[in-house]
Amino acid sequence: MSGDIYSFGNYTLANLVDPTPWANVRLEYMNIPLALTNNFWTSAQFAPINPVDIQNSYIMPPVPFGLEMYGAFSDPTNYSDGTLRNFDIGLSAFNNKITMESLAHYGINPAKFALGSIKFGNFGTMPKINFTTPSKDNVADDSNTDKSDKAVFERKVKLILECGDYKDEIAEIRKEMKNDYKKGIEKLDELMKEIDSDKLNEAAKKLYEKDRKEKSTSADKIADQWAEVFANGGADANFKVVGSSLTKDNVLDVIGSYMRNDKFQTGTNEMWTPLINNNFEAISKALYKKADEMKKTASDADKAKIDKAVKNLKDADESARPEKCKDLFMTLRGIQAVVNDEKASERYGVPSDKADTKIKDAQNTFKAEQDAWNKASKKIEVNG
């Protein structure tokens, strides 16, 4: 999007017509009467990114075209019979990321931006259309997982397709269930009885690892920037975290990556205290929001641990903030790691009686983060 607009337009069309590289689902197997692609005014059926939009990819400046794409991604109800984000056809993970980065580059907040006089292909001027930022169903993190029947159904579809060529069977299920996702889930569970449990769990673990890698790669970019600044500047580094780059959805991954960064582990300067002292508001705000989110699904014992760590940070004086921030991170990350691993297979669609509960991916990452912290702390003591 920020480079070759024409290529981005064509890439978007390719995803809509055949998104199998990303979602392993073809439009023709969705059985959502292609009313999704049915234009109100012409009744013509076409992919939501139509030839007019592709033409716009040649001629429109980046911002208007990005907004047009964003409109199609997030809420095209003014142009078609369905809301695109209700259908798992491979859009949110990659294309929305490109679009959002482009809007951020131009200082535009889509959640507040009213599309007043932008031309949308052959649909004319649509005044005062307000869009909200679509949420991503991040199955790698239990607290971010969409638990609606539709989301569960689509994850099971993705899991089964990861196990083999079951497109015809799934197409038949979609046809029979219509829009009754509970019924669809029951039929998918019946289909899964034909698939070996080990194969289902292997597929779920593969999807889990892929989503975790996507999250960690994004977090690494932010953490690397932090580490570079503080490794070189130490306590004198006057670096401000950009608020928009740190959210409740990535704060634990970013901090964990920062602790595991080579510069953090081997540097002789303390890199934690200046980070917190310079950025306490942004980091604590993201941690508090993550704590509130995790408490919604946490056990009573874990809720108590979270409440205690949050209270300790809120009550801490300025000198104690770095230590209490670390404690809250460790509390949240430890709870998150166990929950994410134990329920990973089930979240990706494996029936509970077949799901592998011994996955240790997130817990191993948390162990590495703890080891990195302890290693850096010892170096600080030796060199202090």
C-alpha positions as YAML, in Angstrom:
chain: A
units: angstrom
residues:
- id: 1
  name: MET
  ca: [0.00, 0.00, 0.00]
- id: 2
  name: SER
  ca: [2.72, 2.45, 0.96]
- id: 3
  name: GLY
  ca: [4.72, 1.45, -2.13]
- id: 4
  name: ASP
  ca: [3.02, 0.21, -5.27]
- id: 5
  name: ILE
  ca: [-0.70, 1.09, -5.17]
- id: 6
  name: TYR
  ca: [-1.52, -0.89, -8.29]
- id: 7
  name: SER
  ca: [0.08, -4.02, -6.87]
- id: 8
  name: PHE
  ca: [-1.82, -3.59, -3.63]
- id: 9
  name: GLY
  ca: [-5.11, -3.33, -5.50]
- id: 10
  name: ASN
  ca: [-4.43, -6.47, -7.46]
- id: 11
  name: TYR
  ca: [-3.26, -8.29, -4.35]
- id: 12
  name: THR
  ca: [-6.50, -7.38, -2.61]
- id: 13
  name: LEU
  ca: [-8.54, -8.67, -5.53]
- id: 14
  name: ALA
  ca: [-6.56, -11.91, -5.48]
- id: 15
  name: ASN
  ca: [-7.32, -12.40, -1.79]
- id: 16
  name: LEU
  ca: [-11.02, -11.86, -2.31]
- id: 17
  name: VAL
  ca: [-11.28, -14.15, -5.32]
- id: 18
  name: ASP
  ca: [-9.05, -16.89, -3.90]
- id: 19
  name: PRO
  ca: [-7.77, -16.29, -0.37]
- id: 20
  name: THR
  ca: [-6.55, -19.85, 0.15]
- id: 21
  name: PRO
  ca: [-2.94, -18.83, 0.96]
- id: 22
  name: TRP
  ca: [-4.26, -17.01, 4.03]
- id: 23
  name: ALA
  ca: [-7.55, -18.52, 5.09]
- id: 24
  name: ASN
  ca: [-7.73, -21.83, 3.22]
- id: 25
  name: VAL
  ca: [-11.30, -21.01, 2.30]
- id: 26
  name: ARG
  ca: [-12.69, -20.23, -1.17]
- id: 27
  name: LEU
  ca: [-15.64, -17.92, -1.67]
- id: 28
  name: GLU
  ca: [-17.56, -20.56, -3.56]
- id: 29
  name: TYR
  ca: [-17.48, -22.86, -0.52]
- id: 30
  name: MET
  ca: [-18.81, -20.26, 1.90]
- id: 31
  name: ASN
  ca: [-22.53, -20.70, 1.13]
- id: 32
  name: ILE
  ca: [-23.41, -17.29, 2.51]
- id: 33
  name: PRO
  ca: [-25.49, -16.63, -0.52]
- id: 34
  name: LEU
  ca: [-23.07, -14.56, -2.37]
- id: 35
  name: ALA
  ca: [-25.38, -11.78, -1.22]
- id: 36
  name: LEU
  ca: [-22.15, -10.58, 0.31]
- id: 37
  name: THR
  ca: [-21.19, -9.53, -3.19]
- id: 38
  name: ASN
  ca: [-24.65, -8.40, -4.29]
- id: 39
  name: ASN
  ca: [-24.81, -4.68, -5.08]
- id: 40
  name: PHE
  ca: [-27.95, -2.94, -3.85]
- id: 41
  name: TRP
  ca: [-28.46, -0.83, -6.95]
- id: 42
  name: THR
  ca: [-27.57, -3.17, -9.81]
- id: 43
  name: SER
  ca: [-28.19, -6.62, -8.23]
- id: 44
  name: ALA
  ca: [-25.05, -7.68, -10.06]
- id: 45
  name: GLN
  ca: [-22.87, -10.21, -8.28]
- id: 46
  name: PHE
  ca: [-19.15, -9.52, -8.10]
- id: 47
  name: ALA
  ca: [-16.30, -9.67, -5.61]
- id: 48
  name: PRO
  ca: [-16.47, -6.70, -3.19]
- id: 49
  name: ILE
  ca: [-13.26, -5.31, -4.67]
- id: 50
  name: ASN
  ca: [-14.65, -4.86, -8.18]
- id: 51
  name: PRO
  ca: [-13.12, -3.68, -11.48]
- id: 52
  name: VAL
  ca: [-13.86, -0.05, -10.63]
- id: 53
  name: ASP
  ca: [-11.85, -0.39, -7.44]
- id: 54
  name: ILE
  ca: [-9.01, -2.01, -9.33]
- id: 55
  name: GLN
  ca: [-9.05, 0.89, -11.77]
- id: 56
  name: ASN
  ca: [-8.86, 3.23, -8.80]
- id: 57
  name: SER
  ca: [-5.68, 1.47, -7.73]
- id: 58
  name: TYR
  ca: [-4.04, 2.96, -10.84]
- id: 59
  name: ILE
  ca: [-5.21, 6.52, -10.46]
- id: 60
  name: MET
  ca: [-6.10, 7.35, -6.84]
- id: 61
  name: PRO
  ca: [-3.60, 8.87, -4.38]
- id: 62
  name: PRO
  ca: [-2.57, 6.60, -1.49]
- id: 63
  name: VAL
  ca: [-4.83, 8.09, 1.20]
- id: 64
  name: PRO
  ca: [-8.18, 8.03, -0.65]
- id: 65
  name: PHE
  ca: [-7.44, 4.58, -2.04]
- id: 66
  name: GLY
  ca: [-6.38, 3.32, 1.38]
- id: 67
  name: LEU
  ca: [-9.63, 4.62, 2.84]
- id: 68
  name: GLU
  ca: [-11.61, 2.95, 0.09]
- id: 69
  name: MET
  ca: [-9.89, -0.35, 0.87]
- id: 70
  name: TYR
  ca: [-10.47, 0.18, 4.57]
- id: 71
  name: GLY
  ca: [-14.15, 0.76, 3.93]
- id: 72
  name: ALA
  ca: [-14.39, -2.48, 1.99]
- id: 73
  name: PHE
  ca: [-12.51, -4.40, 4.66]
- id: 74
  name: SER
  ca: [-14.36, -3.14, 7.72]
- id: 75
  name: ASP
  ca: [-17.97, -2.39, 6.86]
- id: 76
  name: PRO
  ca: [-19.16, -2.47, 3.26]
- id: 77
  name: THR
  ca: [-22.84, -2.60, 4.18]
- id: 78
  name: ASN
  ca: [-23.45, 0.58, 2.21]
- id: 79
  name: TYR
  ca: [-22.26, -1.20, -0.89]
- id: 80
  name: SER
  ca: [-23.24, -4.84, -0.41]
- id: 81
  name: ASP
  ca: [-25.59, -7.06, 1.57]
- id: 82
  name: GLY
  ca: [-23.04, -8.22, 4.15]
- id: 83
  name: THR
  ca: [-20.31, -7.06, 6.47]
- id: 84
  name: LEU
  ca: [-17.04, -8.37, 5.20]
- id: 85
  name: ARG
  ca: [-15.40, -8.87, 8.55]
- id: 86
  name: ASN
  ca: [-18.08, -11.42, 9.48]
- id: 87
  name: PHE
  ca: [-16.63, -13.81, 6.93]
- id: 88
  name: ASP
  ca: [-13.23, -15.42, 7.40]
- id: 89
  name: ILE
  ca: [-11.84, -15.02, 3.91]
- id: 90
  name: GLY
  ca: [-8.29, -14.04, 4.75]
- id: 91
  name: LEU
  ca: [-8.44, -10.25, 4.84]
- id: 92
  name: SER
  ca: [-7.77, -9.03, 8.35]
- id: 93
  name: ALA
  ca: [-4.29, -10.31, 9.07]
- id: 94
  name: PHE
  ca: [-2.30, -8.88, 6.18]
- id: 95
  name: ASN
  ca: [-4.28, -6.39, 4.14]
- id: 96
  name: ASN
  ca: [-5.71, -4.54, 7.12]
- id: 97
  name: LYS
  ca: [-2.18, -4.27, 8.52]
- id: 98
  name: ILE
  ca: [-0.96, -2.63, 5.30]
- id: 99
  name: THR
  ca: [-3.94, -0.29, 5.19]
- id: 100
  name: MET
  ca: [-3.68, 0.69, 8.85]
- id: 101
  name: GLU
  ca: [0.06, 1.37, 8.54]
- id: 102
  name: SER
  ca: [-0.61, 3.61, 5.55]
- id: 103
  name: LEU
  ca: [-3.31, 5.55, 7.38]
- id: 104
  name: ALA
  ca: [-1.04, 5.93, 10.41]
- id: 105
  name: HIS
  ca: [1.70, 7.25, 8.11]
- id: 106
  name: TYR
  ca: [-0.61, 10.09, 7.12]
- id: 107
  name: GLY
  ca: [-1.72, 10.71, 10.70]
- id: 108
  name: ILE
  ca: [-5.26, 9.45, 10.14]
- id: 109
  name: ASN
  ca: [-7.19, 7.66, 12.88]
- id: 110
  name: PRO
  ca: [-9.79, 5.49, 11.09]
- id: 111
  name: ALA
  ca: [-11.82, 5.08, 14.29]
- id: 112
  name: LYS
  ca: [-12.55, 8.82, 14.31]
- id: 113
  name: PHE
  ca: [-12.21, 9.75, 10.67]
- id: 114
  name: ALA
  ca: [-15.49, 10.57, 8.87]
- id: 115
  name: LEU
  ca: [-15.34, 9.79, 5.17]
- id: 116
  name: GLY
  ca: [-17.04, 12.94, 3.98]
- id: 117
  name: SER
  ca: [-16.39, 13.34, 0.28]
- id: 118
  name: ILE
  ca: [-14.36, 10.34, -0.84]
- id: 119
  name: LYS
  ca: [-15.57, 8.75, -4.09]
- id: 120
  name: PHE
  ca: [-16.13, 5.01, -3.71]
- id: 121
  name: GLY
  ca: [-15.86, 3.53, -7.19]
- id: 122
  name: ASN
  ca: [-19.24, 3.66, -8.94]
- id: 123
  name: PHE
  ca: [-21.16, 4.08, -5.68]
- id: 124
  name: GLY
  ca: [-20.86, 7.87, -5.59]
- id: 125
  name: THR
  ca: [-20.24, 10.13, -2.63]
- id: 126
  name: MET
  ca: [-21.19, 8.66, 0.75]
- id: 127
  name: PRO
  ca: [-21.33, 11.45, 3.38]
- id: 128
  name: LYS
  ca: [-20.52, 10.95, 7.03]
- id: 129
  name: ILE
  ca: [-19.68, 7.26, 7.11]
- id: 130
  name: ASN
  ca: [-17.89, 6.48, 10.35]
- id: 131
  name: PHE
  ca: [-15.80, 3.33, 10.60]
- id: 132
  name: THR
  ca: [-14.48, 1.54, 13.64]
- id: 133
  name: THR
  ca: [-11.23, -0.36, 13.64]
- id: 134
  name: PRO
  ca: [-11.93, -4.07, 13.03]
- id: 135
  name: SER
  ca: [-10.66, -6.48, 15.67]
- id: 136
  name: LYS
  ca: [-8.47, -9.42, 14.78]
- id: 137
  name: ASP
  ca: [-9.39, -12.85, 16.10]
- id: 138
  name: ASN
  ca: [-6.00, -13.69, 17.59]
- id: 139
  name: VAL
  ca: [-6.39, -17.33, 18.52]
- id: 140
  name: ALA
  ca: [-2.84, -17.51, 19.88]
- id: 141
  name: ASP
  ca: [-4.00, -15.50, 22.90]
- id: 142
  name: ASP
  ca: [-7.01, -16.88, 24.79]
- id: 143
  name: SER
  ca: [-8.09, -13.45, 26.02]
- id: 144
  name: ASN
  ca: [-8.27, -12.16, 22.43]
- id: 145
  name: THR
  ca: [-10.12, -15.12, 20.97]
- id: 146
  name: ASP
  ca: [-13.55, -14.61, 19.42]
- id: 147
  name: LYS
  ca: [-15.75, -17.25, 21.04]
- id: 148
  name: SER
  ca: [-18.88, -16.68, 18.94]
- id: 149
  name: ASP
  ca: [-20.42, -19.70, 17.20]
- id: 150
  name: LYS
  ca: [-19.42, -18.33, 13.82]
- id: 151
  name: ALA
  ca: [-15.80, -17.83, 14.83]
- id: 152
  name: VAL
  ca: [-15.62, -21.31, 16.40]
- id: 153
  name: PHE
  ca: [-17.13, -22.81, 13.24]
- id: 154
  name: GLU
  ca: [-14.64, -21.06, 10.94]
- id: 155
  name: ARG
  ca: [-11.67, -22.10, 13.09]
- id: 156
  name: LYS
  ca: [-12.82, -25.72, 12.90]
- id: 157
  name: VAL
  ca: [-13.08, -25.39, 9.12]
- id: 158
  name: LYS
  ca: [-9.53, -24.03, 9.00]
- id: 159
  name: LEU
  ca: [-8.29, -26.86, 11.22]
- id: 160
  name: ILE
  ca: [-9.92, -29.57, 9.09]
- id: 161
  name: LEU
  ca: [-8.55, -28.10, 5.87]
- id: 162
  name: GLU
  ca: [-5.11, -28.14, 7.49]
- id: 163
  name: CYS
  ca: [-5.53, -31.90, 7.92]
- id: 164
  name: GLY
  ca: [-6.36, -32.70, 4.29]
- id: 165
  name: ASP
  ca: [-8.62, -32.10, 1.31]
- id: 166
  name: TYR
  ca: [-12.07, -31.86, 2.86]
- id: 167
  name: LYS
  ca: [-13.38, -28.99, 0.74]
- id: 168
  name: ASP
  ca: [-16.30, -30.95, -0.70]
- id: 169
  name: GLU
  ca: [-17.41, -32.17, 2.73]
- id: 170
  name: ILE
  ca: [-17.22, -28.65, 4.17]
- id: 171
  name: ALA
  ca: [-19.09, -27.22, 1.19]
- id: 172
  name: GLU
  ca: [-21.88, -29.72, 1.82]
- id: 173
  name: ILE
  ca: [-21.99, -28.82, 5.53]
- id: 174
  name: ARG
  ca: [-22.22, -25.11, 4.70]
- id: 175
  name: LYS
  ca: [-25.10, -25.86, 2.35]
- id: 176
  name: GLU
  ca: [-26.98, -27.92, 4.93]
- id: 177
  name: MET
  ca: [-26.43, -25.62, 7.90]
- id: 178
  name: LYS
  ca: [-27.25, -22.38, 6.09]
- id: 179
  name: ASN
  ca: [-26.51, -19.77, 8.76]
- id: 180
  name: ASP
  ca: [-27.05, -22.02, 11.78]
- id: 181
  name: TYR
  ca: [-23.47, -22.14, 13.10]
- id: 182
  name: LYS
  ca: [-24.34, -24.32, 16.09]
- id: 183
  name: LYS
  ca: [-25.61, -26.94, 13.68]
- id: 184
  name: GLY
  ca: [-22.51, -26.44, 11.56]
- id: 185
  name: ILE
  ca: [-20.23, -27.00, 14.56]
- id: 186
  name: GLU
  ca: [-21.99, -30.27, 15.34]
- id: 187
  name: LYS
  ca: [-21.53, -31.46, 11.76]
- id: 188
  name: LEU
  ca: [-17.84, -30.46, 11.74]
- id: 189
  name: ASP
  ca: [-17.30, -32.37, 14.99]
- id: 190
  name: GLU
  ca: [-18.86, -35.41, 13.34]
- id: 191
  name: LEU
  ca: [-16.50, -34.99, 10.39]
- id: 192
  name: MET
  ca: [-13.54, -34.73, 12.76]
- id: 193
  name: LYS
  ca: [-14.33, -38.18, 14.13]
- id: 194
  name: GLU
  ca: [-12.98, -39.49, 10.82]
- id: 195
  name: ILE
  ca: [-9.64, -37.72, 11.37]
- id: 196
  name: ASP
  ca: [-6.93, -39.16, 13.61]
- id: 197
  name: SER
  ca: [-6.59, -37.28, 16.92]
- id: 198
  name: ASP
  ca: [-2.83, -36.90, 16.50]
- id: 199
  name: LYS
  ca: [-3.34, -35.35, 13.09]
- id: 200
  name: LEU
  ca: [-5.87, -32.87, 14.47]
- id: 201
  name: ASN
  ca: [-3.57, -31.86, 17.32]
- id: 202
  name: GLU
  ca: [-0.56, -31.57, 15.01]
- id: 203
  name: ALA
  ca: [-2.58, -29.26, 12.74]
- id: 204
  name: ALA
  ca: [-3.74, -27.18, 15.72]
- id: 205
  name: LYS
  ca: [-0.17, -26.87, 17.02]
- id: 206
  name: LYS
  ca: [1.00, -25.79, 13.57]
- id: 207
  name: LEU
  ca: [-1.66, -23.06, 13.43]
- id: 208
  name: TYR
  ca: [-0.82, -22.01, 16.99]
- id: 209
  name: GLU
  ca: [2.89, -21.75, 16.20]
- id: 210
  name: LYS
  ca: [2.13, -19.74, 13.07]
- id: 211
  name: ASP
  ca: [-0.05, -17.24, 14.94]
- id: 212
  name: ARG
  ca: [2.45, -16.96, 17.76]
- id: 213
  name: LYS
  ca: [5.24, -16.30, 15.27]
- id: 214
  name: GLU
  ca: [3.16, -13.58, 13.62]
- id: 215
  name: LYS
  ca: [2.60, -11.90, 16.98]
- id: 216
  name: SER
  ca: [6.22, -12.21, 18.06]
- id: 217
  name: THR
  ca: [7.60, -10.92, 14.74]
- id: 218
  name: SER
  ca: [5.54, -7.76, 15.06]
- id: 219
  name: ALA
  ca: [6.55, -7.33, 18.73]
- id: 220
  name: ASP
  ca: [10.23, -7.91, 17.92]
- id: 221
  name: LYS
  ca: [10.31, -4.86, 15.65]
- id: 222
  name: ILE
  ca: [9.16, -2.58, 18.46]
- id: 223
  name: ALA
  ca: [11.36, -4.24, 21.08]
- id: 224
  name: ASP
  ca: [14.44, -4.05, 18.85]
- id: 225
  name: GLN
  ca: [13.97, -0.30, 18.56]
- id: 226
  name: TRP
  ca: [13.71, 0.05, 22.32]
- id: 227
  name: ALA
  ca: [16.77, -2.12, 22.93]
- id: 228
  name: GLU
  ca: [18.88, -0.19, 20.44]
- id: 229
  name: VAL
  ca: [18.11, 3.12, 22.10]
- id: 230
  name: PHE
  ca: [18.59, 2.03, 25.68]
- id: 231
  name: ALA
  ca: [21.63, -0.16, 25.05]
- id: 232
  name: ASN
  ca: [23.39, 2.85, 23.58]
- id: 233
  name: GLY
  ca: [22.03, 5.52, 25.92]
- id: 234
  name: GLY
  ca: [21.57, 3.64, 29.18]
- id: 235
  name: ALA
  ca: [20.08, 5.69, 32.00]
- id: 236
  name: ASP
  ca: [20.58, 8.84, 29.91]
- id: 237
  name: ALA
  ca: [18.36, 7.62, 27.08]
- id: 238
  name: ASN
  ca: [15.42, 10.01, 26.87]
- id: 239
  name: PHE
  ca: [13.27, 7.83, 24.60]
- id: 240
  name: LYS
  ca: [9.49, 8.05, 24.47]
- id: 241
  name: VAL
  ca: [7.46, 5.03, 23.45]
- id: 242
  name: VAL
  ca: [4.96, 5.96, 20.74]
- id: 243
  name: GLY
  ca: [1.60, 5.34, 22.39]
- id: 244
  name: SER
  ca: [-0.02, 3.92, 19.26]
- id: 245
  name: SER
  ca: [2.66, 1.24, 18.94]
- id: 246
  name: LEU
  ca: [1.87, -0.29, 22.34]
- id: 247
  name: THR
  ca: [-1.55, -1.76, 23.08]
- id: 248
  name: LYS
  ca: [-3.12, -4.31, 25.42]
- id: 249
  name: ASP
  ca: [-2.89, -6.82, 22.55]
- id: 250
  name: ASN
  ca: [0.89, -6.61, 22.14]
- id: 251
  name: VAL
  ca: [2.27, -5.20, 25.40]
- id: 252
  name: LEU
  ca: [3.25, -8.59, 26.87]
- id: 253
  name: ASP
  ca: [4.85, -9.75, 23.63]
- id: 254
  name: VAL
  ca: [6.80, -6.50, 23.22]
- id: 255
  name: ILE
  ca: [8.10, -6.45, 26.80]
- id: 256
  name: GLY
  ca: [8.96, -10.15, 26.62]
- id: 257
  name: SER
  ca: [10.84, -9.63, 23.36]
- id: 258
  name: TYR
  ca: [12.66, -6.65, 24.89]
- id: 259
  name: MET
  ca: [13.85, -8.80, 27.78]
- id: 260
  name: ARG
  ca: [15.05, -11.52, 25.41]
- id: 261
  name: ASN
  ca: [16.85, -9.06, 23.12]
- id: 262
  name: ASP
  ca: [20.58, -9.77, 22.84]
- id: 263
  name: LYS
  ca: [21.43, -6.24, 23.88]
- id: 264
  name: PHE
  ca: [19.28, -6.52, 27.00]
- id: 265
  name: GLN
  ca: [20.85, -9.83, 27.98]
- id: 266
  name: THR
  ca: [24.47, -8.91, 27.36]
- id: 267
  name: GLY
  ca: [24.54, -5.14, 27.84]
- id: 268
  name: THR
  ca: [26.30, -3.68, 30.86]
- id: 269
  name: ASN
  ca: [23.86, -0.77, 31.22]
- id: 270
  name: GLU
  ca: [20.56, -1.21, 33.01]
- id: 271
  name: MET
  ca: [17.85, -0.97, 30.36]
- id: 272
  name: TRP
  ca: [14.68, -1.46, 32.37]
- id: 273
  name: THR
  ca: [14.58, 1.47, 34.80]
- id: 274
  name: PRO
  ca: [15.09, 4.19, 32.14]
- id: 275
  name: LEU
  ca: [12.47, 2.54, 29.93]
- id: 276
  name: ILE
  ca: [9.86, 2.66, 32.71]
- id: 277
  name: ASN
  ca: [10.87, 6.07, 34.04]
- id: 278
  name: ASN
  ca: [10.55, 7.64, 30.58]
- id: 279
  name: ASN
  ca: [7.43, 5.75, 29.54]
- id: 280
  name: PHE
  ca: [5.51, 4.82, 32.67]
- id: 281
  name: GLU
  ca: [2.16, 6.22, 31.51]
- id: 282
  name: ALA
  ca: [2.11, 4.40, 28.14]
- id: 283
  name: ILE
  ca: [3.43, 1.07, 29.47]
- id: 284
  name: SER
  ca: [1.33, 0.96, 32.65]
- id: 285
  name: LYS
  ca: [-1.81, 1.92, 30.72]
- id: 286
  name: ALA
  ca: [-1.32, -0.99, 28.30]
- id: 287
  name: LEU
  ca: [-0.58, -3.39, 31.17]
- id: 288
  name: TYR
  ca: [-3.68, -2.32, 33.12]
- id: 289
  name: LYS
  ca: [-5.88, -2.83, 30.05]
- id: 290
  name: LYS
  ca: [-4.38, -6.26, 29.46]
- id: 291
  name: ALA
  ca: [-4.96, -7.14, 33.11]
- id: 292
  name: ASP
  ca: [-8.64, -6.14, 32.84]
- id: 293
  name: GLU
  ca: [-9.03, -8.21, 29.69]
- id: 294
  name: MET
  ca: [-7.39, -11.31, 31.14]
- id: 295
  name: LYS
  ca: [-9.50, -11.17, 34.30]
- id: 296
  name: LYS
  ca: [-12.64, -11.75, 32.21]
- id: 297
  name: THR
  ca: [-11.63, -15.37, 31.60]
- id: 298
  name: ALA
  ca: [-9.20, -15.99, 34.48]
- id: 299
  name: SER
  ca: [-9.76, -18.38, 37.38]
- id: 300
  name: ASP
  ca: [-10.50, -16.90, 40.80]
- id: 301
  name: ALA
  ca: [-6.95, -17.66, 41.94]
- id: 302
  name: ASP
  ca: [-5.45, -15.95, 38.88]
- id: 303
  name: LYS
  ca: [-7.78, -12.95, 39.31]
- id: 304
  name: ALA
  ca: [-6.47, -12.52, 42.84]
- id: 305
  name: LYS
  ca: [-2.87, -12.60, 41.62]
- id: 306
  name: ILE
  ca: [-3.62, -10.05, 38.91]
- id: 307
  name: ASP
  ca: [-5.47, -7.73, 41.32]
- id: 308
  name: LYS
  ca: [-2.58, -7.84, 43.78]
- id: 309
  name: ALA
  ca: [0.05, -7.04, 41.12]
- id: 310
  name: VAL
  ca: [-2.07, -4.20, 39.69]
- id: 311
  name: LYS
  ca: [-2.65, -2.69, 43.13]
- id: 312
  name: ASN
  ca: [1.06, -2.89, 43.97]
- id: 313
  name: LEU
  ca: [1.92, -0.95, 40.83]
- id: 314
  name: LYS
  ca: [-0.78, 1.66, 41.31]
- id: 315
  name: ASP
  ca: [0.29, 2.19, 44.94]
- id: 316
  name: ALA
  ca: [4.03, 2.32, 44.13]
- id: 317
  name: ASP
  ca: [5.98, 5.54, 44.47]
- id: 318
  name: GLU
  ca: [8.08, 6.67, 41.53]
- id: 319
  name: SER
  ca: [11.24, 4.89, 42.63]
- id: 320
  name: ALA
  ca: [9.42, 1.55, 42.95]
- id: 321
  name: ARG
  ca: [7.60, 1.72, 39.61]
- id: 322
  name: PRO
  ca: [10.21, -0.18, 37.54]
- id: 323
  name: GLU
  ca: [10.17, -3.16, 39.94]
- id: 324
  name: LYS
  ca: [6.38, -3.23, 40.25]
- id: 325
  name: CYS
  ca: [5.99, -2.92, 36.47]
- id: 326
  name: LYS
  ca: [8.22, -5.95, 36.09]
- id: 327
  name: ASP
  ca: [6.18, -7.84, 38.69]
- id: 328
  name: LEU
  ca: [2.89, -7.08, 36.92]
- id: 329
  name: PHE
  ca: [4.36, -8.16, 33.58]
- id: 330
  name: MET
  ca: [5.66, -11.42, 35.06]
- id: 331
  name: THR
  ca: [2.29, -12.13, 36.70]
- id: 332
  name: LEU
  ca: [0.29, -11.53, 33.52]
- id: 333
  name: ARG
  ca: [2.77, -13.29, 31.26]
- id: 334
  name: GLY
  ca: [2.95, -16.37, 33.46]
- id: 335
  name: ILE
  ca: [-0.82, -16.73, 33.66]
- id: 336
  name: GLN
  ca: [-1.20, -16.05, 29.94]
- id: 337
  name: ALA
  ca: [1.43, -18.65, 28.99]
- id: 338
  name: VAL
  ca: [-0.26, -21.49, 30.89]
- id: 339
  name: VAL
  ca: [-3.78, -20.66, 29.70]
- id: 340
  name: ASN
  ca: [-2.72, -20.17, 26.08]
- id: 341
  name: ASP
  ca: [-0.82, -23.46, 25.93]
- id: 342
  name: GLU
  ca: [-3.28, -25.69, 27.78]
- id: 343
  name: LYS
  ca: [-6.27, -24.62, 25.66]
- id: 344
  name: ALA
  ca: [-4.46, -24.10, 22.35]
- id: 345
  name: SER
  ca: [-5.69, -27.22, 20.56]
- id: 346
  name: GLU
  ca: [-9.24, -26.69, 21.76]
- id: 347
  name: ARG
  ca: [-9.27, -23.03, 20.67]
- id: 348
  name: TYR
  ca: [-8.24, -24.06, 17.17]
- id: 349
  name: GLY
  ca: [-11.14, -26.49, 16.97]
- id: 350
  name: VAL
  ca: [-10.01, -29.86, 18.33]
- id: 351
  name: PRO
  ca: [-12.88, -31.40, 20.38]
- id: 352
  name: SER
  ca: [-12.15, -31.09, 24.11]
- id: 353
  name: ASP
  ca: [-12.00, -34.86, 24.63]
- id: 354
  name: LYS
  ca: [-9.26, -35.13, 21.97]
- id: 355
  name: ALA
  ca: [-7.35, -31.90, 22.60]
- id: 356
  name: ASP
  ca: [-3.67, -31.97, 23.54]
- id: 357
  name: THR
  ca: [-3.21, -30.12, 26.85]
- id: 358
  name: LYS
  ca: [0.56, -30.60, 27.07]
- id: 359
  name: ILE
  ca: [1.71, -27.92, 24.62]
- id: 360
  name: LYS
  ca: [4.49, -25.78, 26.15]
- id: 361
  name: ASP
  ca: [5.28, -23.18, 23.48]
- id: 362
  name: ALA
  ca: [4.20, -20.06, 25.36]
- id: 363
  name: GLN
  ca: [5.51, -21.40, 28.67]
- id: 364
  name: ASN
  ca: [8.94, -22.05, 27.13]
- id: 365
  name: THR
  ca: [8.99, -18.48, 25.81]
- id: 366
  name: PHE
  ca: [8.09, -17.15, 29.26]
- id: 367
  name: LYS
  ca: [10.87, -19.25, 30.81]
- id: 368
  name: ALA
  ca: [13.33, -17.71, 28.33]
- id: 369
  name: GLU
  ca: [12.12, -14.23, 29.30]
- id: 370
  name: GLN
  ca: [12.58, -15.00, 33.01]
- id: 371
  name: ASP
  ca: [16.07, -16.38, 32.34]
- id: 372
  name: ALA
  ca: [16.98, -13.29, 30.31]
- id: 373
  name: TRP
  ca: [15.82, -11.01, 33.12]
- id: 374
  name: ASN
  ca: [17.82, -12.92, 35.73]
- id: 375
  name: LYS
  ca: [20.90, -12.97, 33.51]
- id: 376
  name: ALA
  ca: [20.71, -9.23, 32.89]
- id: 377
  name: SER
  ca: [20.09, -8.53, 36.58]
- id: 378
  name: LYS
  ca: [23.24, -10.44, 37.55]
- id: 379
  name: LYS
  ca: [25.27, -8.46, 35.04]
- id: 380
  name: ILE
  ca: [23.88, -5.25, 36.46]
- id: 381
  name: GLU
  ca: [24.89, -6.31, 39.98]
- id: 382
  name: VAL
  ca: [28.39, -7.28, 38.90]
- id: 383
  name: ASN
  ca: [28.93, -4.09, 36.97]
- id: 384
  name: GLY
  ca: [27.09, -1.84, 39.43]
...
